Amino acid sequence: MKKQKGISYKTKVWMIVLLLPITITIYILAIIGWQQLVKIPVVQEWAEIINSSTAKLDVPTEYIELYKKAEDNYGVPWTLLAAHHRIETRFSTMDPLLSPAGAEGHLQFMPCTFVGWSHPSCGGLGKGDIPEKDKISPAIIEQYGGYGVDANNDGKADPYDLEDAIFSAANYLAASGAADGEIEKAVFNYNHSEKYVEDVLHFYHLYESQVKNLQAAAYSSQ
């Protein structure tokens, strides 16, 4: 009985050469197909559910208690406060906590928003010319209708104090409608940028989804 000859080396090389363009084409088409597929809303929802169910809550645990205390006081979802904190200063890791436009502190308040737009120096973008001692004075803030809050009762409403900053952001968002469910409107009022709104809402929905999945997992394990 004759032994069958295997495929020759040259034949193998030619097969690889011929199949390589086909393989590359299929790979490219698969990428393009997935890019188009993920634009479909239902697929986006599935992907988000899968991602959020396998991910841990993407919020520093040491801040969650402060967000929740602010939620209790102002009715603003703590996950929204976390999303603002993430976008504004990457959870206070930005250095310095001062923007080129003059926004200050952990949640990036313009001085006129923090102290009050009725302050005689306020106008334009809201940097104003407010004395430093007045910027943190609860009495001055009350006089000019600002949103700064002395959350820890130390006699100062300081945007560079994390607790004060979070409560002040909650105060401002609540006044802008977030406590009544008008989340998008409130976020836009915080920063008049559609991109900003999109970014904050992305993390807000992500955190909401992660929290629900963690709660569901905890419930199912009981």
RODO-2510 file (C-alpha; in nm, 4 decimals, decimal comma):
residues 222
     n   res          X          Y          Z
     1     m     0,0000     0,0000     0,0000
     2     k     0,1439     0,3371    -0,1096
     3     k     0,1869     0,6106     0,1459
     4     q    -0,0040     0,9269     0,0581
     5     k     0,2132     1,2298     0,0150
     6     g     0,1436     1,5241     0,2457
     7     i     0,0938     1,8785     0,1243
     8     s     0,4208     2,0179     0,0021
     9     y     0,5911     2,3147     0,1661
    10     k     0,5402     2,5311    -0,1438
    11     t     0,1702     2,4481    -0,1503
    12     k     0,1372     2,5466     0,2154
    13     v     0,3090     2,8794     0,1478
    14     w     0,0807     2,9522    -0,1468
    15     m    -0,2254     2,8626     0,0609
    16     i    -0,1166     3,1069     0,3322
    17     v    -0,0509     3,3774     0,0721
    18     l    -0,3937     3,3234    -0,0826
    19     l    -0,5816     3,3008     0,2475
    20     l    -0,4124     3,5964     0,4193
    21     p    -0,6001     3,8712     0,2257
    22     i    -0,9281     3,6874     0,2850
    23     t    -0,8569     3,6622     0,6588
    24     i    -0,7656     4,0322     0,6794
    25     t    -1,0804     4,1266     0,4869
    26     i    -1,3020     3,9202     0,7192
    27     y    -1,1324     4,0792     1,0222
    28     i    -1,1874     4,4332     0,8894
    29     l    -1,5498     4,3576     0,8027
    30     a    -1,6037     4,2176     1,1521
    31     i    -1,4680     4,5388     1,3086
    32     i    -1,6823     4,7573     1,0828
    33     g    -1,9833     4,5366     1,1517
    34     w    -1,9344     4,5662     1,5287
    35     q    -1,8936     4,9443     1,5052
    36     q    -2,2260     4,9635     1,3253
    37     l    -2,3855     4,7104     1,5569
    38     v    -2,3016     4,9021     1,8754
    39     k    -2,4850     5,2048     1,7371
    40     i    -2,8132     5,0151     1,7790
    41     p    -2,9722     5,1276     2,1104
    42     v    -3,0633     4,7789     2,2317
    43     v    -2,7073     4,6569     2,1717
    44     q    -2,5716     4,9592     2,3593
    45     e    -2,7960     4,8696     2,6531
    46     w    -2,6787     4,5071     2,6507
    47     a    -2,3136     4,6149     2,6378
    48     e    -2,3639     4,8589     2,9241
    49     i    -2,5383     4,5959     3,1352
    50     i    -2,2584     4,3459     3,0724
    51     n    -1,9866     4,6010     3,1468
    52     s    -2,1501     4,7420     3,4567
    53     s    -2,2366     4,4005     3,5969
    54     t    -1,8737     4,2889     3,5859
    55     a    -1,7222     4,6186     3,7013
    56     k    -1,6817     4,7406     4,0557
    57     l    -1,8338     5,0727     4,1497
    58     d    -1,6005     5,3263     3,9919
    59     v    -1,6200     5,5773     4,2796
    60     p    -1,3677     5,6215     4,5634
    61     t    -1,5349     5,4650     4,8657
    62     e    -1,4123     5,7370     5,1020
    63     y    -1,6327     5,9941     4,9274
    64     i    -1,9581     5,8000     4,9087
    65     e    -2,0680     5,8841     5,2634
    66     l    -2,0309     6,2573     5,1894
    67     y    -2,2288     6,2264     4,8656
    68     k    -2,5058     6,0422     5,0500
    69     k    -2,5178     6,3010     5,3298
    70     a    -2,5556     6,5733     5,0664
    71     e    -2,8294     6,3677     4,8968
    72     d    -3,0142     6,3450     5,2288
    73     n    -2,9973     6,7236     5,2684
    74     y    -3,0810     6,8325     4,9138
    75     g    -3,2508     6,5410     4,7399
    76     v    -2,9913     6,5227     4,4624
    77     p    -2,8865     6,1658     4,3677
    78     w    -2,5494     6,0905     4,5197
    79     t    -2,4454     5,9218     4,1966
    80     l    -2,4950     6,2542     4,0169
    81     l    -2,2700     6,4288     4,2689
    82     a    -2,0100     6,1574     4,2115
    83     a    -2,0358     6,2084     3,8352
    84     h    -1,9800     6,5843     3,8728
    85     h    -1,6852     6,5241     4,1028
    86     r    -1,5396     6,2789     3,8485
    87     i    -1,5719     6,5220     3,5583
    88     e    -1,4716     6,8399     3,7427
    89     t    -1,1506     6,7312     3,9158
    90     r    -1,1224     6,3543     3,8656
    91     f    -1,2215     6,3000     4,2267
    92     s    -1,0002     6,5828     4,3526
    93     t    -0,6814     6,4505     4,1917
    94     m    -0,6455     6,7580     3,9686
    95     d    -0,3627     6,9820     4,0842
    96     p    -0,4174     7,2673     4,1409
    97     l    -0,7909     7,2765     4,2086
    98     l    -0,8124     7,5990     4,0116
    99     s    -0,9074     7,6282     3,6461
   100     p    -0,7635     7,8851     3,4015
   101     a    -1,1088     8,0491     3,3937
   102     g    -1,1041     8,0931     3,7709
   103     a    -1,3250     7,8023     3,8853
   104     e    -1,2198     7,6979     4,2338
   105     g    -1,2114     7,3937     4,4537
   106     h    -1,3122     7,0291     4,4409
   107     l    -1,6303     7,0922     4,2403
   108     q    -1,4982     7,3908     4,0407
   109     f    -1,7250     7,6786     4,1395
   110     m    -1,6910     8,0171     3,9807
   111     p    -1,6611     8,2660     4,2716
   112     c    -1,9768     8,4535     4,1713
   113     t    -2,1823     8,1337     4,1724
   114     f    -2,0414     8,0348     4,5099
   115     v    -2,0764     8,3778     4,6735
   116     g    -2,3654     8,5170     4,4714
   117     w    -2,4118     8,6956     4,1417
   118     s    -2,5553     9,0000     4,3121
   119     h    -2,2080     9,0793     4,4466
   120     p    -2,1143     9,4208     4,2985
   121     s    -1,7981     9,2846     4,1318
   122     c    -1,9732     8,9975     3,9531
   123     g    -2,0285     8,9815     3,5785
   124     g    -1,9023     8,8066     3,2673
   125     l    -1,7987     8,4460     3,3355
   126     g    -1,8309     8,4952     3,7110
   127     k    -1,4757     8,5332     3,8349
   128     g    -1,5555     8,8631     4,0058
   129     d    -1,3214     9,0511     4,2360
   130     i    -1,4279     8,9180     4,5725
   131     p    -1,1920     8,9447     4,8739
   132     e    -1,0667     8,6043     4,9849
   133     k    -1,2191     8,6397     5,3330
   134     d    -1,5592     8,7162     5,1773
   135     k    -1,5428     8,4144     4,9479
   136     i    -1,5719     8,1804     5,2449
   137     s    -1,8025     8,3885     5,4642
   138     p    -2,1475     8,2278     5,5142
   139     a    -2,2884     8,5711     5,6037
   140     i    -2,1575     8,7284     5,2808
   141     i    -2,2815     8,4320     5,0769
   142     e    -2,6262     8,4625     5,2304
   143     q    -2,6247     8,8379     5,1637
   144     y    -2,5497     8,7934     4,7934
   145     g    -2,7553     8,4783     4,7333
   146     g    -2,4722     8,2360     4,6591
   147     y    -2,4739     7,8579     4,6746
   148     g    -2,1735     7,8085     4,9018
   149     v    -2,2481     7,5926     5,2082
   150     d    -2,0711     7,5517     5,5413
   151     a    -2,1399     7,1787     5,5584
   152     n    -1,9135     7,0951     5,8529
   153     n    -2,0122     7,3960     6,0666
   154     d    -1,6594     7,5315     6,1010
   155     g    -1,7734     7,8874     6,0263
   156     k    -1,6482     7,8807     5,6653
   157     a    -1,8055     7,7865     5,3354
   158     d    -1,4935     7,6880     5,1470
   159     p    -1,4873     7,5445     4,7929
   160     y    -1,1469     7,3942     4,8798
   161     d    -1,3020     7,1982     5,1664
   162     l    -1,4362     6,8741     5,0185
   163     e    -1,7469     6,8483     5,2368
   164     d    -1,8382     7,2139     5,1770
   165     a    -1,7797     7,1709     4,8027
   166     i    -2,0001     6,8609     4,7734
   167     f    -2,2837     7,0180     4,9729
   168     s    -2,2538     7,3387     4,7705
   169     a    -2,2751     7,1418     4,4449
   170     a    -2,5812     6,9584     4,5783
   171     n    -2,7356     7,2920     4,6787
   172     y    -2,6784     7,4370     4,3325
   173     l    -2,7998     7,1276     4,1460
   174     a    -3,1098     7,1065     4,3652
   175     a    -3,1922     7,4707     4,2959
   176     s    -3,1453     7,3961     3,9240
   177     g    -3,4000     7,1142     3,9264
   178     a    -3,2028     6,7957     4,0002
   179     a    -3,3977     6,7299     4,3212
   180     d    -3,7172     6,7310     4,1134
   181     g    -3,5860     6,4892     3,8532
   182     e    -3,4728     6,7515     3,6009
   183     i    -3,1242     6,6055     3,5892
   184     e    -3,0184     6,7144     3,2405
   185     k    -3,1414     7,0702     3,2938
   186     a    -2,9538     7,0938     3,6243
   187     v    -2,6297     6,9631     3,4750
   188     f    -2,6532     7,2114     3,1874
   189     n    -2,7088     7,4909     3,4363
   190     y    -2,3921     7,3845     3,6176
   191     n    -2,1911     7,4176     3,2981
   192     h    -2,3465     7,5451     2,9738
   193     s    -2,1800     7,2884     2,7511
   194     e    -2,3538     7,0024     2,5709
   195     k    -2,0312     6,7995     2,5903
   196     y    -2,0154     6,8572     2,9646
   197     v    -2,3746     6,7418     3,0035
   198     e    -2,3029     6,4323     2,7940
   199     d    -1,9948     6,3456     3,0014
   200     v    -2,1618     6,3943     3,3399
   201     l    -2,4713     6,1998     3,2373
   202     h    -2,2527     5,9155     3,1079
   203     f    -2,0948     5,8652     3,4495
   204     y    -2,4218     5,9290     3,6323
   205     h    -2,5952     5,6496     3,4380
   206     l    -2,2899     5,4251     3,4748
   207     y    -2,2844     5,4666     3,8537
   208     e    -2,6608     5,4187     3,8765
   209     s    -2,6300     5,0958     3,6784
   210     q    -2,3359     4,9716     3,8851
   211     v    -2,5161     5,0443     4,2120
   212     k    -2,8282     4,8571     4,0968
   213     n    -2,6214     4,5583     3,9880
   214     l    -2,4307     4,5513     4,3152
   215     q    -2,7584     4,5694     4,5088
   216     a    -2,9060     4,2901     4,2973
   217     a    -2,5954     4,0757     4,3523
   218     a    -2,6088     4,1356     4,7271
   219     y    -2,9794     4,0481     4,7360
   220     s    -2,9330     3,7277     4,5373
   221     s    -2,6538     3,6138     4,7681
   222     q    -2,8754     3,6359     5,0780
***
